Amino acid sequence: MMARHMTIAELPYGKPVQKWLKGRYGATMAKKIWEQTEENYGNYLPDLPDYGGSQNGHARAIYGGLLIFALYPALPDKPPISELQDFVETLFMGPFTKLGKIINLNRPFCMWLIDKIFRRSGNRDRRDILRYPAGFINVDTPYDKEHQAARYSFTQCPNAEFAKKHNLLHVLPLLCNSDFFGIGEIHGQLIRCGTCGNSAACDYLVVGSNNQLAKEYETVTDEKGYLVSRKRQPEKGDFYKNPVSYGKRFEKRAPGILSQKFGRTTSENWKSVKKLAKYL
């Protein structure tokens, strides 16, 4: 039985893409680019595995991604990927922007709620993968009540697999990087070490933007164009601003320094530092 895929006309993104093309390239060129995009998209469909079409819980993510993969090769000037990032974020993350008016992940209840939403989505993915093995493979983790953090990951992503097969990995960051924007719209912070495009899995650690974990990481762009989270390095003077938070790190990295200098055990010296911190 032939797989049933979503056509480009079934996606809700056609009009905004054409509007963007018209603003960037003018009406005449925009029309030609859109026609080429439609042709590229149609040529991709016969080569796709069965995702379940619109019945897949991630249908818009899969076929919306396919639209971007069809669009970029049709652009005559092949602009840097970064020039399209804002547009792609707005195109796909509109629901998060609307959610941000009522959801604030700095509130414990909202974090609990978003974890429930992620978990429900994961359960749906695990049902879908039994019928459509080429879809998303979702692995979730129990809610971290201590840190008010939601965790899950994808060990298989249709967008990444398509990009690898069609030599479009340089376009994939447009999709992956949009997740950071989306989580930010609901007043959260995405902490991610990698995606299925530059790593073995696409990991999600979601916390409120004011969460201490969010402050411990910075978002940087790696050499392949993906946004990734990196542990912040302590700045000069941070120890004196908050000596207790850096104490265990200091003891681990330089055991015995205090005892060598003062002739007392590390733990005894550390107790003195913590007492001193109360008066700073």
C-alpha positions as CSV (number, residue, x, y, z in Angstrom):
1,M,0.0,0.0,0.0
2,M,1.4,3.4,-1.0
3,A,2.2,5.8,1.9
4,R,-0.2,8.7,2.3
5,H,1.8,11.9,2.6
6,M,0.7,15.5,3.2
7,T,0.9,17.7,0.1
8,I,2.3,21.2,0.3
9,A,-1.2,22.6,-0.2
10,E,-2.4,20.8,3.0
11,L,0.2,22.6,5.2
12,P,-0.7,25.9,6.8
13,Y,2.6,27.5,5.8
14,G,2.1,28.3,2.1
15,K,0.8,31.8,2.4
16,P,3.3,33.1,4.9
17,V,6.2,31.6,2.9
18,Q,4.9,33.2,-0.3
19,K,4.5,36.5,1.6
20,W,8.1,36.3,2.8
21,L,9.4,35.5,-0.6
22,K,7.6,38.5,-2.1
23,G,9.0,40.8,0.5
24,R,12.5,39.5,-0.1
25,Y,12.6,38.9,-3.9
26,G,9.7,40.8,-5.4
27,A,6.5,39.4,-6.8
28,T,7.8,38.0,-10.1
29,M,10.8,36.2,-8.6
30,A,8.8,35.0,-5.6
31,K,6.3,33.3,-7.9
32,K,9.1,31.4,-9.7
33,I,10.7,30.4,-6.4
34,W,7.5,29.1,-5.0
35,E,6.8,27.1,-8.1
36,Q,10.3,25.5,-7.8
37,T,9.6,24.9,-4.1
38,E,6.4,23.1,-4.9
39,E,8.2,21.0,-7.5
40,N,11.0,20.1,-5.1
41,Y,8.5,19.1,-2.4
42,G,6.6,17.0,-4.8
43,N,9.8,15.2,-6.0
44,Y,10.7,14.4,-2.4
45,L,7.4,12.7,-1.5
46,P,7.9,9.4,-3.5
47,D,11.2,8.8,-1.7
48,L,9.8,9.2,1.8
49,P,9.1,6.4,4.2
50,D,5.6,6.0,5.6
51,Y,5.2,8.6,8.4
52,G,1.4,8.3,8.6
53,G,0.7,11.5,6.8
54,S,-1.6,13.8,8.8
55,Q,-2.3,11.0,11.2
56,N,1.2,11.3,12.7
57,G,1.2,13.4,15.9
58,H,4.2,15.3,14.5
59,A,2.9,15.7,11.0
60,R,3.5,19.5,10.9
61,A,7.0,19.1,12.2
62,I,7.8,16.4,9.6
63,Y,6.2,18.0,6.6
64,G,6.9,21.6,7.6
65,G,10.5,20.6,7.8
66,L,10.2,19.1,4.3
67,L,8.9,22.4,3.1
68,I,12.0,24.2,4.3
69,F,14.2,21.6,2.7
70,A,12.3,22.2,-0.6
71,L,12.5,26.0,-0.2
72,Y,16.1,26.6,0.5
73,P,17.5,24.9,-2.7
74,A,15.0,27.0,-4.7
75,L,16.4,30.3,-3.4
76,P,18.5,31.9,-6.2
77,D,21.0,33.6,-3.9
78,K,21.5,30.7,-1.4
79,P,21.7,33.1,1.5
80,P,23.4,32.2,4.8
81,I,21.1,30.0,6.9
82,S,21.2,32.6,9.7
83,E,19.3,35.1,7.5
84,L,16.3,32.7,7.4
85,Q,16.3,31.9,11.1
86,D,13.9,34.6,12.3
87,F,11.4,33.8,9.6
88,V,11.5,30.1,10.3
89,E,11.0,30.7,14.0
90,T,8.0,32.9,13.4
91,L,6.6,30.4,10.9
92,F,6.7,27.4,13.2
93,M,6.6,28.7,16.7
94,G,3.5,30.9,16.6
95,P,1.6,28.6,19.0
96,F,4.4,29.1,21.6
97,T,4.1,32.8,21.2
98,K,0.4,32.6,22.0
99,L,1.0,30.2,24.9
100,G,3.4,32.7,26.3
101,K,0.5,35.0,27.2
102,I,-0.8,32.5,29.7
103,I,2.1,30.1,30.4
104,N,5.2,31.2,32.4
105,L,7.6,28.4,33.1
106,N,9.0,30.3,36.1
107,R,5.8,29.3,37.9
108,P,5.9,25.8,39.4
109,F,2.4,24.9,38.2
110,C,3.3,25.9,34.6
111,M,6.4,23.8,34.7
112,W,4.4,20.8,36.0
113,L,1.8,21.4,33.3
114,I,4.4,21.7,30.4
115,D,5.9,18.4,31.6
116,K,2.5,16.8,31.4
117,I,2.1,18.1,27.9
118,F,5.5,16.8,26.9
119,R,4.8,13.5,28.5
120,R,1.5,13.2,26.7
121,S,3.2,14.0,23.4
122,G,5.8,11.3,24.2
123,N,3.2,8.7,24.8
124,R,1.6,9.6,21.4
125,D,5.1,9.3,19.7
126,R,5.6,5.8,21.3
127,R,2.2,4.7,19.9
128,D,3.0,6.2,16.5
129,I,6.4,4.6,16.2
130,L,4.8,1.1,16.4
131,R,2.9,1.9,13.2
132,Y,5.4,4.2,11.5
133,P,9.0,3.1,12.4
134,A,10.6,6.0,10.5
135,G,9.0,8.6,12.8
136,F,10.2,10.2,16.0
137,I,11.5,8.0,18.7
138,N,10.8,9.7,22.0
139,V,12.5,8.9,25.3
140,D,11.2,10.7,28.4
141,T,12.5,11.1,31.9
142,P,10.5,11.5,35.1
143,Y,9.9,15.1,36.1
144,D,12.7,16.6,38.2
145,K,10.8,18.1,41.1
146,E,13.9,19.2,42.9
147,H,15.1,21.4,40.0
148,Q,11.6,22.0,38.5
149,A,12.9,20.6,35.2
150,A,11.4,18.6,32.3
151,R,13.6,16.2,30.4
152,Y,13.1,14.1,27.3
153,S,15.0,13.3,24.1
154,F,14.6,12.1,20.5
155,T,16.9,9.3,19.4
156,Q,15.5,9.3,15.9
157,C,14.3,12.4,14.0
158,P,12.8,12.2,10.5
159,N,14.0,15.7,9.6
160,A,17.6,14.7,10.5
161,E,17.4,11.5,8.6
162,F,16.1,13.3,5.5
163,A,18.8,15.9,5.7
164,K,21.5,13.3,5.9
165,K,20.2,11.4,3.0
166,H,19.7,14.5,0.7
167,N,22.9,16.4,1.7
168,L,20.9,19.1,3.5
169,L,22.4,19.0,6.9
170,H,23.5,22.6,6.5
171,V,19.8,23.5,6.4
172,L,18.7,21.4,9.4
173,P,19.8,24.0,12.0
174,L,16.9,26.2,10.9
175,L,14.5,23.7,12.4
176,C,16.5,22.6,15.4
177,N,17.5,26.1,16.5
178,S,13.8,27.2,16.5
179,D,13.2,25.1,19.6
180,F,15.3,27.6,21.6
181,F,13.0,30.5,20.4
182,G,9.8,28.5,21.1
183,I,10.8,27.6,24.7
184,G,11.9,31.2,25.3
185,E,8.4,32.4,24.2
186,I,6.9,30.6,27.2
187,H,9.4,32.2,29.5
188,G,11.6,29.1,29.7
189,Q,15.2,28.1,28.8
190,L,16.1,25.1,26.6
191,I,19.3,23.4,27.7
192,R,20.5,21.2,24.9
193,C,23.8,19.5,24.3
194,G,23.0,18.3,20.7
195,T,20.5,17.2,18.1
196,C,20.2,14.2,15.8
197,G,22.0,16.3,13.3
198,N,25.2,16.9,15.3
199,S,24.9,14.2,18.0
200,A,23.4,10.8,18.8
201,A,20.2,12.3,20.2
202,C,18.2,15.5,20.4
203,D,18.0,16.3,24.1
204,Y,15.6,18.6,25.8
205,L,16.1,20.0,29.3
206,V,13.4,22.7,29.9
207,V,13.4,25.0,32.9
208,G,12.1,28.4,33.7
209,S,14.2,31.3,32.4
210,N,14.9,32.3,36.1
211,N,15.8,28.8,37.2
212,Q,19.3,28.4,38.6
213,L,20.1,25.7,36.0
214,A,19.4,28.3,33.2
215,K,21.9,30.6,34.8
216,E,24.6,27.9,34.7
217,Y,24.5,27.5,30.9
218,E,25.0,29.8,28.0
219,T,23.7,29.2,24.4
220,V,26.3,29.2,21.7
221,T,26.5,28.3,18.0
222,D,28.7,25.3,17.2
223,E,30.9,24.9,14.1
224,K,28.0,23.4,12.2
225,G,25.5,26.2,12.9
226,Y,23.5,24.5,15.7
227,L,22.6,26.3,18.9
228,V,23.9,24.3,21.8
229,S,24.2,24.8,25.6
230,R,27.5,25.0,27.3
231,K,28.3,25.2,31.0
232,R,29.3,28.7,31.9
233,Q,32.9,29.1,33.1
234,P,33.2,31.1,36.4
235,E,34.2,34.7,35.8
236,K,37.0,36.3,37.8
237,G,35.6,37.4,41.1
238,D,32.6,35.0,41.1
239,F,34.0,33.1,44.1
240,Y,33.9,36.2,46.2
241,K,30.3,37.0,45.1
242,N,29.0,33.6,46.0
243,P,31.7,31.5,47.7
244,V,29.4,28.8,48.8
245,S,28.2,27.9,45.3
246,Y,31.8,27.5,44.1
247,G,33.2,25.8,47.1
248,K,32.6,22.2,46.1
249,R,33.9,22.9,42.6
250,F,37.1,24.4,44.2
251,E,37.6,21.4,46.5
252,K,37.2,19.0,43.7
253,R,39.5,20.8,41.3
254,A,42.2,21.7,43.8
255,P,42.1,19.3,46.7
256,G,44.5,20.0,49.5
257,I,45.4,23.5,48.4
258,L,44.2,25.0,51.7
259,S,45.8,22.4,53.8
260,Q,49.1,22.8,51.9
261,K,49.1,26.5,52.5
262,F,47.8,26.6,56.1
263,G,48.6,23.2,57.4
264,R,45.0,22.2,58.1
265,T,42.6,19.8,56.4
266,T,40.6,21.0,53.4
267,S,37.3,20.4,55.2
268,E,38.3,22.5,58.2
269,N,39.4,25.3,56.0
270,W,36.3,25.1,54.0
271,K,34.2,25.4,57.1
272,S,36.1,28.6,57.8
273,V,35.4,30.0,54.4
274,K,31.6,29.3,54.8
275,K,31.6,31.1,58.1
276,L,33.4,34.0,56.6
277,A,30.8,34.1,53.7
278,K,28.1,34.9,56.2
279,Y,29.7,38.3,56.9
280,L,30.5,39.3,53.3
